[in-house]
Amino acid sequence: MGYTLAMEKYDVGIVGGGIVGLATALTLKQRHPDLDLCVVETEGRVASHQTGRNSGVLHSGIYYKPGSSKANHCRLGKQFMEDFCDEHQVDWDRCGKVVVATHASEVERLDRIQE
Ligand SMILES: Cc1cc2nc3c(=O)[nH]c(=O)nc-3n(C[C@H](O)[C@H](O)[C@H](O)COP(=O)(O)OP(=O)(O)OC[C@H]3O[C@@H](n4cnc5c(N)ncnc54)[C@H](O)[C@@H]3O)c2cc1C
């Protein structure tokens, strides 16, 4: 099934130019260079919603269960993003993170996270 945009026809149409839409488009083009693809964005520029207004953190996955799909995807995605930034000269910084227990009952959990 194809997509028609104005008078143009595409193999794939992606709605939304946030990080999910753009990463999907990039990956599809890398895997299938001949694919005729379009990204449709309702705003005047890409990344003008959540993607352009978030905290800018590459999450390390420390809060997810070790070995879980969520933890693995988080680490893999972080690696992809670091590689992408290096390849495209986008500055990033491994500044670390301070995780504190604000109550004695949280100390045990902190030990688990450190583990
Ligand atoms: C305050 C805040 C802080 C966050 N901090 C972090 C962080 O530090 N690290 C992190 O990894 N994640 C963070 N997140 C989460 C992360 O930003 C989002 O998960 C991610 O940006 C979602 O990307 P998206 O492409 O799905 O959505 P969006 O970036 O919102 O993109 C959706 C796009 O679709 C377009 N659109 C919508 N409807 C249509 C339509 N009908 N036609 C055409 N275009 C349309 C919109 O204009 C928009 O550009 C944060 C989120 C918030 C809200």
The ligand as an SDF file (V2000), in Angstrom:
LIG
                    3D

 53 58  0  0  0  0  0  0  0  0999 V2000
    9.1760   17.5840   30.0490 C   0  0  0  0  0  0  0  0  0  0  0  0
    9.7280   16.3550   29.3520 C   0  0  0  0  0  0  0  0  0  0  0  0
   11.0600   15.9880   29.5600 C   0  0  0  0  0  0  0  0  0  0  0  0
   11.5750   14.8450   28.9500 C   0  0  0  0  0  0  0  0  0  0  0  0
   12.8970   14.5350   29.1370 N   0  0  0  0  0  0  0  0  0  0  0  0
   13.4470   13.4970   28.4780 C   0  0  0  0  0  0  0  0  0  0  0  0
   14.8350   13.2140   28.5610 C   0  0  0  0  0  0  0  0  0  0  0  0
   15.5890   13.9150   29.2330 O   0  0  0  0  0  0  0  0  0  0  0  0
   15.3180   12.1460   27.8930 N   0  0  0  0  0  0  0  0  0  0  0  0
   14.5100   11.3490   27.1190 C   0  0  0  0  0  0  0  0  0  0  0  0
   15.0170   10.3810   26.5290 O   0  0  0  0  0  0  0  0  0  0  0  0
   13.1930   11.5890   26.9900 N   0  0  0  0  0  0  0  0  0  0  0  0
   12.6470   12.6510   27.6440 C   0  0  0  0  0  0  0  0  0  0  0  0
   11.3240   12.9060   27.4930 N   0  0  0  0  0  0  0  0  0  0  0  0
   10.5270   12.0480   26.6380 C   0  0  0  0  0  0  0  0  0  0  0  0
   10.8420   12.3370   25.1520 C   0  0  0  0  0  0  0  0  0  0  0  0
   11.0270   13.7220   24.9300 O   0  0  0  0  0  0  0  0  0  0  0  0
    9.6870   11.8110   24.3130 C   0  0  0  0  0  0  0  0  0  0  0  0
    9.4700   10.4400   24.6190 O   0  0  0  0  0  0  0  0  0  0  0  0
    9.9830   11.9180   22.8160 C   0  0  0  0  0  0  0  0  0  0  0  0
   10.4380   13.2140   22.4610 O   0  0  0  0  0  0  0  0  0  0  0  0
    8.7210   11.5780   22.0510 C   0  0  0  0  0  0  0  0  0  0  0  0
    9.0270   11.7140   20.6900 O   0  0  0  0  0  0  0  0  0  0  0  0
    7.8870   11.6110   19.6280 P   0  0  0  0  0  0  0  0  0  0  0  0
    8.5430   11.7010   18.2720 O   0  0  0  0  0  0  0  0  0  0  0  0
    7.0400   10.4150   19.9080 O   0  0  0  0  0  0  0  0  0  0  0  0
    6.9200   12.8460   19.9220 O   0  0  0  0  0  0  0  0  0  0  0  0
    7.0670   14.4020   19.5400 P   0  0  0  0  0  0  0  0  0  0  0  0
    8.4540   14.9090   19.7240 O   0  0  0  0  0  0  0  0  0  0  0  0
    5.9830   15.1000   20.2740 O   0  0  0  0  0  0  0  0  0  0  0  0
    6.7690   14.3960   17.9940 O   0  0  0  0  0  0  0  0  0  0  0  0
    5.4900   14.2190   17.4530 C   0  0  0  0  0  0  0  0  0  0  0  0
    5.4200   15.0930   16.2040 C   0  0  0  0  0  0  0  0  0  0  0  0
    4.2180   14.8090   15.5070 O   0  0  0  0  0  0  0  0  0  0  0  0
    3.7050   16.0120   14.9850 C   0  0  0  0  0  0  0  0  0  0  0  0
    2.2880   15.7800   14.7290 N   0  0  0  0  0  0  0  0  0  0  0  0
    1.3110   15.5180   15.6220 C   0  0  0  0  0  0  0  0  0  0  0  0
    0.1410   15.3260   14.9830 N   0  0  0  0  0  0  0  0  0  0  0  0
    0.4070   15.4480   13.6490 C   0  0  0  0  0  0  0  0  0  0  0  0
   -0.3930   15.3630   12.4880 C   0  0  0  0  0  0  0  0  0  0  0  0
   -1.7100   15.0840   12.5560 N   0  0  0  0  0  0  0  0  0  0  0  0
    0.2020   15.5460   11.2890 N   0  0  0  0  0  0  0  0  0  0  0  0
    1.5370   15.8150   11.2000 C   0  0  0  0  0  0  0  0  0  0  0  0
    2.3390   15.9180   12.2700 N   0  0  0  0  0  0  0  0  0  0  0  0
    1.7820   15.7340   13.4790 C   0  0  0  0  0  0  0  0  0  0  0  0
    3.9890   17.0200   16.0970 C   0  0  0  0  0  0  0  0  0  0  0  0
    3.9750   18.3470   15.6010 O   0  0  0  0  0  0  0  0  0  0  0  0
    5.3820   16.5780   16.5500 C   0  0  0  0  0  0  0  0  0  0  0  0
    6.4340   17.2400   15.8600 O   0  0  0  0  0  0  0  0  0  0  0  0
   10.7620   14.0490   28.1030 C   0  0  0  0  0  0  0  0  0  0  0  0
    9.4310   14.4240   27.8940 C   0  0  0  0  0  0  0  0  0  0  0  0
    8.9210   15.5660   28.4950 C   0  0  0  0  0  0  0  0  0  0  0  0
    7.4930   15.9630   28.2310 C   0  0  0  0  0  0  0  0  0  0  0  0
  1  2  1  0
  2  3  1  0
  2 52  2  0
  3  4  2  0
  4  5  1  0
  4 50  1  0
  5  6  2  0
  6  7  1  0
  6 13  1  0
  7  8  2  0
  7  9  1  0
  9 10  1  0
 10 11  2  0
 10 12  1  0
 12 13  2  0
 13 14  1  0
 14 15  1  0
 14 50  1  0
 15 16  1  0
 16 17  1  0
 16 18  1  0
 18 19  1  0
 18 20  1  0
 20 21  1  0
 20 22  1  0
 22 23  1  0
 23 24  1  0
 24 25  2  0
 24 26  1  0
 24 27  1  0
 27 28  1  0
 28 29  2  0
 28 30  1  0
 28 31  1  0
 31 32  1  0
 32 33  1  0
 33 34  1  0
 33 48  1  0
 34 35  1  0
 35 36  1  0
 35 46  1  0
 36 37  1  0
 36 45  1  0
 37 38  2  0
 38 39  1  0
 39 40  1  0
 39 45  2  0
 40 41  1  0
 40 42  2  0
 42 43  1  0
 43 44  2  0
 44 45  1  0
 46 47  1  0
 46 48  1  0
 48 49  1  0
 50 51  2  0
 51 52  1  0
 52 53  1  0
M  END
$$$$
